[in-house]
Structure formats: structure tokens, C-alpha cells
Amino acid sequence: MRNVLLAFILLVGLQAFAQKDLKLYDMSQMELRLMNRYKNQDSASRSKIFIDSVYTPYKAFWEGYLGNGEAVAKWMNEALSKLPEWQEKNKNVDGKALLKQFKQMAKEMRKLTGYEPKGKWYVVYGPAWTDLGGLGDFAMLIDLAHPQNNSNEAIVKMFPHELTHQIMTNVNPHRDTTAISSIVGEGFAVWMNQKYWKQKFTLAQNLGYTEEGLQVCDKNIEALKKFFLANKYSADREVINLFRNRGAKLNEKLPGAIGYYIGYKIVDAYVQKHGANSWKDIFIKSPREIYENSGFTN
């Protein structure tokens, strides 16, 4: 009987959108239902339910983000204290509307770029290690537990950025494991986010910076160019993290993920040099070629 009940909860609690090779799975509502329904049971019983209904059907996703079944069950048991907070937040994030907005934006990005976004998206209440981003080339993640994900607009504004990544993953034939790859890739995603939204959001918002942080970057652009020139082809993970991780900063005044800013400047310089439609080159050319023909550091 319990297995029948869990299957029913899984069916009614999971919203999904699928369009050709682009799929979005909303596990968030199922998580809240299960946590609320079984919050008064003993932890061992809850753990089995969490593993059977949340972890097992989406094993590849959870192992890419949080860990194995025991880790997921342990985290969900500990997260029960956050259930009231998440239920309150759930009133401000409309899951059905989010699916509709995602579907519409995927169509518009296909029309804008000429390419079909491909990949999987997962919407969860998780450990809030990221707000919205990629799990390597496997999937995109929206963690509703993150403080920044407090409304549909806050989430949707970054869809063009992430859809650009998914197009690049499937279209661009060049694979580069050095810093230049993530710098140009993130910069292009920022540039496309700005192109899609036009004047709706500022460059700082598209970068994920404060306005003050962007101003500091502009004032120190020559120093940033020197750092970039010294490390652009580095394969050292710590160096790459300095460019792409928001928690890694060159100094206290500069924002994290400084590669987003540098990459945006490279892409913008390339487009200014090669013409208004030259941004389409970035989908198919190597990051090194884009940089070397941008004139950014000349």
C-alpha cells in the first residue's frame, strides 16, 4: 500500500516540461509534500521514503549535486527544520508559471540563435550551494532554497544565460580545458542574457555583480587584463576557479567570478570589431580564436 501511495505522490508532486531534447523536472513540490506528510515519522522510515521517491528516480542528478542516497536522506531529515520557511517561499514562486515561462523562453532562444537548446533542468529544494547553474555538462539546476531564488523573475532573468550554455555544449565542437574556455563561455552567456533582455536588466545584474562591484572592475580593467594575460591558458583548477567561482576573489574589493566580466569584455570587443551579427561565430569557433581575434588586450 505504501508503494502505491508513494507512486501517487510522485505522480502528482512532480511537474515536468519536455520539448524535443530540452526537459525540465520540478522535484520541489514533491519534496515539500513528502517532508510535510512524513515529518512526524521516525528518521529511519523517512530516510527510506526519501531514498525511494526522491533519490532513486533521479540518482544521476543527486550524485552530481549532493551525493548518494544516504547523503540525500540525511540532508532531507536535517532540512525538516527549514520546511516552514520553504513552504512560505513556495507562495512566491509559481511552479506552473515557471514551466510556462521556461517553455516560452526556450522557443525564443531557438528563434534568436537558430539553435535548439538541449539538456535537462532540475528544480529542487536543495542545500543551496548554488542558485542556478550547471552540473558540468550533465544538467542545469535551480535550487529554490537559495536566498536569491525568491521570485519567478529572479529565476527567469537568468534563463537566457543558462540556455546559451546548453546550446554551446551541444553545438560548439571545440573542447578546451584551460581558463579561456570558461572565461569566454561565461562572458558569452552574460552577453546573450543582455542581448535577450535588452534594457530590462543592467550589465551588473546580468553579471551577477553589484553596481559598485562593476565600477571597481571598470576602474581596474588594466590590472585585470594583466592577470588575464598571465593565466588565460592555465589548466590549474585553482586558477580557473579564480575566474569562474563567485566565492573566489582576487581581492576584497573585486567581485567573485571575475572571468564573467573579462569574458563579457572579450565578446563585446569581438562583436564591435567584426560586426553586429558576429556574435553567432562564438557558437561554433574555439574560445581561443574568439579571444585572439577580439583585440581585447591590444
Rosetta blueprint (number, residue, H / E / L):
1 M L
2 R H
3 N H
4 V H
5 L H
6 L H
7 A H
8 F H
9 I H
10 L H
11 L H
12 V H
13 G H
14 L L
15 Q E
16 A E
17 F E
18 A E
19 Q E
20 K L
21 D L
22 L E
23 K E
24 L E
25 Y E
26 D E
27 M L
28 S H
29 Q H
30 M H
31 E H
32 L H
33 R H
34 L H
35 M H
36 N H
37 R H
38 Y L
39 K L
40 N L
41 Q L
42 D L
43 S H
44 A H
45 S H
46 R H
47 S H
48 K H
49 I H
50 F H
51 I H
52 D H
53 S H
54 V H
55 Y H
56 T H
57 P H
58 Y H
59 K H
60 A H
61 F H
62 W H
63 E H
64 G H
65 Y H
66 L L
67 G L
68 N L
69 G H
70 E H
71 A H
72 V H
73 A H
74 K H
75 W H
76 M H
77 N H
78 E H
79 A H
80 L H
81 S H
82 K H
83 L H
84 P H
85 E H
86 W H
87 Q H
88 E H
89 K H
90 N L
91 K L
92 N L
93 V L
94 D L
95 G H
96 K H
97 A H
98 L H
99 L H
100 K H
101 Q H
102 F H
103 K H
104 Q H
105 M H
106 A H
107 K H
108 E H
109 M H
110 R H
111 K H
112 L H
113 T H
114 G L
115 Y L
116 E L
117 P L
118 K L
119 G E
120 K E
121 W E
122 Y E
123 V E
124 V E
125 Y L
126 G L
127 P L
128 A L
129 W L
130 T L
131 D L
132 L E
133 G E
134 G E
135 L E
136 G L
137 D L
138 F L
139 A E
140 M E
141 L E
142 I E
143 D E
144 L L
145 A L
146 H L
147 P L
148 Q L
149 N L
150 N L
151 S L
152 N H
153 E H
154 A H
155 I H
156 V H
157 K L
158 M L
159 F H
160 P H
161 H H
162 E H
163 L H
164 T H
165 H H
166 Q H
167 I H
168 M H
169 T H
170 N H
171 V H
172 N L
173 P L
174 H L
175 R L
176 D L
177 T L
178 T L
179 A H
180 I H
181 S H
182 S H
183 I H
184 V H
185 G H
186 E H
187 G H
188 F H
189 A H
190 V H
191 W H
192 M H
193 N H
194 Q H
195 K H
196 Y H
197 W H
198 K L
199 Q L
200 K L
201 F L
202 T L
203 L H
204 A H
205 Q H
206 N H
207 L H
208 G L
209 Y L
210 T L
211 E H
212 E H
213 G H
214 L H
215 Q H
216 V H
217 C H
218 D H
219 K H
220 N L
221 I H
222 E H
223 A H
224 L H
225 K H
226 K H
227 F H
228 F H
229 L H
230 A H
231 N H
232 K L
233 Y L
234 S L
235 A L
236 D L
237 R H
238 E H
239 V H
240 I H
241 N H
242 L H
243 F H
244 R H
245 N L
246 R L
247 G L
248 A L
249 K L
250 L L
251 N L
252 E L
253 K L
254 L L
255 P L
256 G L
257 A L
258 I H
259 G H
260 Y H
261 Y H
262 I H
263 G H
264 Y H
265 K H
266 I H
267 V H
268 D H
269 A H
270 Y H
271 V H
272 Q H
273 K H
274 H H
275 G L
276 A L
277 N L
278 S H
279 W H
280 K H
281 D H
282 I H
283 F H
284 I L
285 K L
286 S L
287 P H
288 R H
289 E H
290 I H
291 Y H
292 E H
293 N L
294 S L
295 G L
296 F L
297 T L
298 N L
